[in-house]
Amino acid sequence: MTTNEKDCVCGEGKVPDKDGHCVMPQVTFQAFVMSLNTSVLYHLGEIPDPSGKRVVELDLARHGIDTLCLLEKKTKGNLDEEEERMLKDILCDVKLRFVKALKK
């Protein structure tokens, strides 16, 4: 670890780069899918906001799930095995959570 990394106190959402500067994380397919997943989980009330309050917004959760479904459809045949498995697993998980949220 460099001196810059030891001294760097990155704010929320940022990570130290190889020189220890605080930057946004690298944009990858996995990071993008995880961002959409986090959004769906937040709107399902699975993740609290910074104050600790949980908000359920099923329309917004459904929109996030629809976005993930669109992404799966449009990227079919263009993902590596790990990316495809991650997207499929996340979709299965959020769809089940959505159905459970509807029953509450």
N, C-alpha and C positions, 0 to 999 in steps of 0.2 A: 504494500500500500504506500502510495507516495505521500509526501507531506501535504500536498494540496487536497488529497482525499480525506486525510485526517482532519484538516481544517474546514472542509466543506460541510455545511449543515444545509442540506437540500430541503427546500420547501415541499409541500404536499404535491405529489405527482411527478416530481423530478428525481433524477438519479445522477450520481457522479459519472462522468465519462472517464476515459483512460487518463486524462490529464487532471482529473479531480474537479472539473467544472460541473456545475449543476445544469443539467439539460433534460429535455423531455426524453422519455424512453424511445428506443428505436421503434419505428412503425413496422410491424410485421403482420402477416395474416392472423396469426394466433392472438396477438395483442388486440387487433381489431375485433375479432370474434369475442374475446374475453370482455372487451369494453361493452359490446352489445349485450352479452350475457349479464354483466353487472347491472346494466340499465334495466333489463327485464326483472332481475331479482329485486332491485330497488322498488320498481313499480308494483311488484307482487307483495311488497311489505316484508320481504325476507332480509333486507339490509336496511338498517336505520339511517336516517339523515344525521348530520353532525351533532344535532341536539339530542339524538337518541330516539326521536319520534319515527314511527313506522307508518308509511303512507301507502294505501292500496289504491292504485289507479289501473283498473283492469283494461281499459281502452288503450292506455299507453303500453302496458305489458303486452297486449295482443299485437300492437304495432311493432314492438321490438321482436316478437316471435315471427311475425310476418316478414320482417326484414331479414332475419336469420334464414327463414325458408327460401326467400328470394335469392339470398347469397348462395345457399346450397344448390339451388336449381341452376343459377347462372355460372357457377364454378365447376359444375359436374365434369369430370374428366380432366380437370386442370389442377387438381390438388394432389399433393403427395399423400401417402398413406396416413401419416400422422395428422396432417391438417384435416383430411376427410373424416377420420375417426373422431377427432376432437369436436368438429362441427356437428356430426351426427349425435354424439353423446350429449352435447350441450342442448341440442334441440329436443332430444328425448326427455332430458331432465326438466327443461323449462315448460314443455308441454304438460308433463305430469303435474308440475307445481301449479300451472295455470288452472287445470281441471280441479285440483284440490281447492284452490282459492275460490273458484266458482261455487263450490259446495258449501262454503262457510256462510 
